[in-house]
Amino acid sequence: MRAGLYFDGPIPVRKYGGTERVIVWLAKGLRQLGHEPVLLAREGTSLAGFDVHGLTAGTIRSMAREPDFNLDSSLPDDLDVVHFHSPVAGRTAIPHLTTIHGNGEPGSFDASHVFVSHDHMRRMQGRHFVYNGIDPSDYSFLDTKHSYLLFLGLASRRVKGVDRAIRIARLADQPLRVAGGWRPSLDRRIRWMGMVDDRAKRDLLARARALLNPIRWEEPFGLVVVEALVSGTPVLATPRGAMSELVSEEVGALCSSDEEFIDALSRIDSWKPEACRLRVLDHFTHVVMAESLSLIHI
């Protein structure tokens, strides 16, 4: 199957950009299964070993805004299926599906739309879901941990709960590293790392004693959780969005109150790094994602 993977920006991403990373992992997974992925993305996209069909910014704007725009005229004519990862308004005669990576208007989706967790599908009143998957080889695994806790996410977004992660670390009197932003701090327990690159992120995830993920919103998936687990790092999260589907009792805990977080931190050594990694290898790899998407009847 020759499958076009559409995104309205350039690929790959250098720092933040969960959707772009998922598309690259999906391309790798499809190729590993014997398919031929083609990246359909903004001009400037380049990914070694993969076919790329560049689209101008003007074409992408037309694809997104004009309901009568014929998408086929802008796509390769040898595709068996198109998998959209950004919204389009135009029409195509090629079999297609669209993965919805964010939240939208419940009930406004049809059978061609795929969601990224069961909770996401349920809230959006959809029909299909496929978990995001990562390539485990992109991460480091350590079974011996350092003493720090980790918060990893855009610290400028209040819904990510960075302020609560800091409060929990202070209440538990444990060191915390915050990756994804920077603020001044006089507390020696709290170390702001700024925006980190892939190498720094891999090291932080693999060495952390636990990931704190006290989100305040219904997150459709939560890549950082899977990234931590594949690195052998347990996760403590609030029971919002897809967290209950990602964080099982073998790899972490779902905590509603600060007291529950602190209690879980006192038991952090009971979660084994090998079990955390196995959770991802069994359920959340790029190959599992590609297999699951291939089974959806369009």
C-alpha positions, -999 to 999 in steps of 0.1 A, spaced: 0 0 0 13 34 -9 1 57 18 3 95 19 7 111 53 -4 147 52 6 175 76 3 213 71 38 221 83 74 210 78 86 176 91 105 167 112 103 190 142 134 200 161 119 206 196 83 207 206 58 191 182 40 159 192 20 155 160 50 158 138 68 131 158 38 108 155 38 111 117 75 103 115 70 72 137 40 62 117 60 64 85 86 42 101 60 17 113 43 15 79 75 9 62 85 -18 87 52 -35 78 60 -34 41 40 -4 30 53 27 11 47 59 31 49 92 13 52 124 34 28 151 21 40 182 39 50 218 35 80 226 13 112 221 32 103 187 46 131 162 44 133 128 60 161 105 51 149 73 33 114 85 27 95 99 -3 84 135 2 58 154 -18 63 191 -10 33 215 -9 34 253 -10 19 274 17 -7 286 -7 -18 251 -16 -20 242 20 -42 272 27 -65 263 -1 -67 227 11 -77 239 46 -102 267 37 -119 259 4 -146 232 5 -146 229 -33 -109 226 -36 -99 194 -54 -72 179 -32 -63 153 -58 -47 179 -81 -22 186 -54 -14 150 -44 6 122 -61 -17 102 -84 -3 68 -73 -16 69 -37 -38 40 -24 -48 60 7 -43 94 22 -40 98 60 -46 134 71 -31 147 103 -42 183 98 -77 196 89 -87 199 53 -119 214 38 -113 202 2 -125 169 -14 -106 139 -26 -116 107 -45 -87 88 -29 -97 66 1 -88 86 32 -89 89 70 -81 117 94 -65 113 128 -78 140 152 -50 149 175 -68 175 196 -102 181 211 -131 194 189 -168 197 187 -184 164 199 -206 148 173 -190 167 144 -170 137 131 -177 108 108 -164 73 103 -133 85 85 -121 102 117 -98 84 141 -91 94 176 -60 87 197 -75 71 228 -108 55 239 -115 85 261 -109 108 232 -132 89 209 -159 87 236 -158 124 243 -158 134 206 -186 108 199 -164 90 173 -162 55 160 -125 46 159 -94 51 180 -58 41 176 -32 48 203 -2 69 193 30 49 191 66 58 195 98 42 182 115 28 214 149 31 197 146 69 199 149 67 237 173 55 264 165 30 291 180 30 325 171 8 355 192 28 379 176 62 386 188 96 399 170 113 428 151 140 409 115 141 398 107 154 363 80 176 348 82 177 310 58 199 290 52 234 279 54 253 312 36 282 298 4 262 295 -14 262 329 -34 231 319 -1 211 321 0 216 358 36 228 363 27 248 393 11 218 409 42 196 401 63 222 419 40 222 449 40 185 452 78 183 450 81 209 477 56 191 499 75 159 495 108 177 499 122 162 467 142 177 438 123 185 407 136 193 372 112 213 349 118 209 312 98 230 288 103 265 300 122 287 324 114 309 353 136 324 381 136 303 413 152 307 446 143 272 457 173 249 452 150 219 449 134 233 417 157 234 387 143 249 354 159 234 323 143 256 296 133 242 263 153 210 258 165 192 226 161 155 219 193 144 235 187 163 268 151 150 268 162 114 265 187 118 293 162 135 316 135 109 310 158 80 315 174 92 347 143 106 365 130 88 395 94 95 383 75 117 359 50 141 375 21 147 351 -6 166 371 -26 177 340 -58 199 344 -74 191 310 -89 162 291 -57 153 272 -64 132 241 -33 110 246 -2 122 263 31 113 245 53 124 275 38 96 295 47 69 270 81 85 265 88 83 302 76 47 305 97 34 276 127 50 294 119 29 325 104 58 344 71 54 364 44 81 360 23 98 385 -6 116 369 -41 130 375 -70 109 362 -79 131 333 -82 124 296 -64 92 285 -43 89 316 -62 58 329 -55 41 296 -17 48 297 -8 45 334 -17 11 348 -11 0 384 21 -18 373 38 14 360 26 42 382 -4 58 399 -34 81 392 -36 107 419 -64 133 425 -51 150 457 -17 163 467 -17 137 495 -22 109 470 8 122 450 29 123 481 18 88 491 27 75 456 61 91 458 68 72 490 61 40 470 80 49 439 106 21 442 78 -5 439 74 2 402 101 -15 382 118 1 352 115 -31 332 77 -32 337 74 4 326 92 -3 293 73 -35 287 40 -15 290 51 5 259 66 -24 239 33 -42 243 8 -14 235 24 19 223 50 13 197 51 28 162 46 -7 147 15 -14 169 1 20 158 7 13 121 -9 -22 124 -39 -8 141 -45 19 116 -41 -6 87 -70 -25 101 -95 4 100 -120 -1 72 -123 31 52 
